[in-house]
Amino acid sequence: MTLTILLIIAVAAGFYMAWNIGANDVANAFGTSVGSGALTIRQVVILAGIFEFSGAFLVGTNVADTIKGGIIATEPFSGSVELFGMGMLAALLAAAIWLNVATYFSQPVSTTHAIIGAVIGFGVVARGPGCVAWTKMGTIAASWVISPLAGGIIAYIVYKCIVRVVLNSRHPVYMARMAVPLGLSGVVCIVVLSVLYRGLPRLRLDLPLGVAAAIALPAAAAAYVACRAAIQIRTRNRRIRLAERYIVVERWFSRLQVVTGCYMAFAHGANDVANAVGPLAGCIQIFREHADTVATKTPVSPLLLAFGGVAIVVGLATYGTKVIEAVGRKITEVTPTRGFSAEFATASTVLVCSKMGLPISTTFVLVGAVMGVGIARGFAAIDLKVIRRIFASWLITIPISAALAAGIFMLLRLVLGT
Amino acid sequence: MRNLLALFGSSPFEPLVEHAKKVHECVALVRPIAEAIIAGDEQRLRELQHQMSKTEYEADLLKDKVRAKLPRRYFLPVDRDDLADFLRQMDRVADDAEDFAVVATFRKLSLPAEVHQEFLDLADKVVAVSEALLNVAEHLAQLQKEAFSGPEATDVMEKIQQVCHMEWESDKLSRKLARHYYNMNADTVTIMLLEKLCRNLTSIADHAENVGKNLRLMILRK
């Protein structure tokens, strides 16, 4: 009976976390597209829904596995597995509470950091610091530093390339017609590769790299050819005045930005669904399946990933639209070429980290990418104070959510008398 | 993401363009003042000087608005010092124009007819330099949008070269005029005041050239 109640609470908390992710973070992907008028809110809900869900469902498993069984060693829990389940529940609740508090004080907080901190918190209280897989944690912490840097460097290179090759060329519009299909084929290649290479075994998507590449590369080539053809059909060969060229190039990139928005949503779903589903998977395994040992090796079930994906989409549809509208109205500074560079860099970095099972913060990578474009002289003024504030809230999130999770865990133990 | 919005501070480049326009408004008053000097119309000179002071004050307000956008917390696509220098030199252009208007009200001048044309030519040339500069500075906001590169940047570099060339021409005119007025038959005070006026005019052109050079640094550096 108690287990059923705990299970219901866990499912509710997991749903709430995923809802939160959908409500607040999808604006990262589509805010600029709405702002530039390339997409309407309704189109965003449909596109983001499809791609967040597919990302979560098709690529979400690696990070979810990490959170479920990669951070806390499960051996010390054998014999009293319900403790592990309660701990994961405590982690979920702690992260959800801290997210709410932080949002109330309008602090930029990452769901990823909150959940990881919370998982460590309960682990330390339950079985001492020894049960935390510190090497794995070290890798994750390193990825938190490296991923924004990588995002920044990629964004810098991409934006510089666009400036050099497209904007600086003698025929910017002509070059844009080459660059836009190239960008699209890049996105297609990476996405297909991420889905097929060591993908979901149940859907038989766990292909070796060679086979995956053999499918991804032709798919990318096909995307390039199709996009070129579409552009050929849609453009009239008229002379464009020098002053207009810049605007025309930006317009082409604003169409491409719809694709990178989807790419962002896909990558975001792949990485962030784990924040809700990872701990939930741990709870369910113990409360529902009455497992005697915590099976670290069993991957998170696709059904659960789908649940997380649906919750994200619900969050997006119920509250995310408001955030996107608010962001889109104000974000005029990010022109399509800049938005494309930042989004492409962010999504690629996040997706690679997702495949490596590293839980990272999409927002952090995006901040890094914006900085990269800024260093390439892309923005009029970037407020470094905001970056400092984001960094600070990252630093405090981990201890606070850890302490919260520890507190909730002890409270649960007290109430349930275990 | 709402927090990410705060990441983008407001651009200093648009107000900078506003400031440049206001400064040119000041310089544009130089021609009517020069005409009033020749006509010896003291009433008109006082009016114009009043108008000049007002315009210069408005330019100062705009300058402060730009300055407020330049604290170290903002990461800018150009060197902050270059930008501050650009603003300072631009401000001097307006100051010189105001000085010219003020000096013109010190004493009723009766310039000999032989220097009239050359004096007007110099005034016109200085206004032309300022106009050419405005033509350049107006592109600043657009340049920022295009990341300080591309055909627009090349175009601006050429126009800066033009400003520099015109400044040199104004120098030549002022030298020619100086040779004239130091040798004319007039009282010393008139010559002194005329020298002061000419110096103010060339100073406008000088500072305008500096602004152009600053912009060149902004485009090239970094």
Boltz contact constraints between the chains, C-beta under 6 A:
constraints:
  - contact:
      token1: [A, 27]
      token2: [B, 1]
      max_distance: 6.0
  - contact:
      token1: [A, 28]
      token2: [B, 1]
      max_distance: 6.0
  - contact:
      token1: [A, 31]
      token2: [B, 1]
      max_distance: 6.0
  - contact:
      token1: [A, 108]
      token2: [B, 3]
      max_distance: 6.0
  - contact:
      token1: [A, 163]
      token2: [B, 147]
      max_distance: 6.0
  - contact:
      token1: [A, 163]
      token2: [B, 149]
      max_distance: 6.0
  - contact:
      token1: [A, 167]
      token2: [B, 150]
      max_distance: 6.0
  - contact:
      token1: [A, 168]
      token2: [B, 149]
      max_distance: 6.0
  - contact:
      token1: [A, 168]
      token2: [B, 150]
      max_distance: 6.0
  - contact:
      token1: [A, 246]
      token2: [B, 146]
      max_distance: 6.0
  - contact:
      token1: [A, 327]
      token2: [B, 1]
      max_distance: 6.0
  - contact:
      token1: [A, 330]
      token2: [B, 5]
      max_distance: 6.0
  - contact:
      token1: [A, 333]
      token2: [B, 8]
      max_distance: 6.0
  - contact:
      token1: [A, 374]
      token2: [B, 75]
      max_distance: 6.0
  - contact:
      token1: [A, 377]
      token2: [B, 77]
      max_distance: 6.0
  - contact:
      token1: [A, 377]
      token2: [B, 147]
      max_distance: 6.0
  - contact:
      token1: [A, 377]
      token2: [B, 148]
      max_distance: 6.0
  - contact:
      token1: [A, 378]
      token2: [B, 147]
      max_distance: 6.0
  - contact:
      token1: [A, 380]
      token2: [B, 11]
      max_distance: 6.0
  - contact:
      token1: [A, 380]
      token2: [B, 13]
      max_distance: 6.0
  - contact:
      token1: [A, 380]
      token2: [B, 144]
      max_distance: 6.0
  - contact:
      token1: [A, 381]
      token2: [B, 9]
      max_distance: 6.0
  - contact:
      token1: [A, 381]
      token2: [B, 11]
      max_distance: 6.0
  - contact:
      token1: [A, 381]
      token2: [B, 74]
      max_distance: 6.0
  - contact:
      token1: [A, 381]
      token2: [B, 76]
      max_distance: 6.0
  - contact:
      token1: [A, 382]
      token2: [B, 75]
      max_distance: 6.0
  - contact:
      token1: [A, 383]
      token2: [B, 7]
      max_distance: 6.0
  - contact:
      token1: [A, 383]
      token2: [B, 9]
      max_distance: 6.0
  - contact:
      token1: [A, 384]
      token2: [B, 73]
      max_distance: 6.0
  - contact:
      token1: [A, 384]
      token2: [B, 75]
      max_distance: 6.0
  - contact:
      token1: [A, 385]
      token2: [B, 73]
      max_distance: 6.0
  - contact:
      token1: [A, 386]
      token2: [B, 6]
      max_distance: 6.0
  - contact:
      token1: [A, 386]
      token2: [B, 7]
      max_distance: 6.0
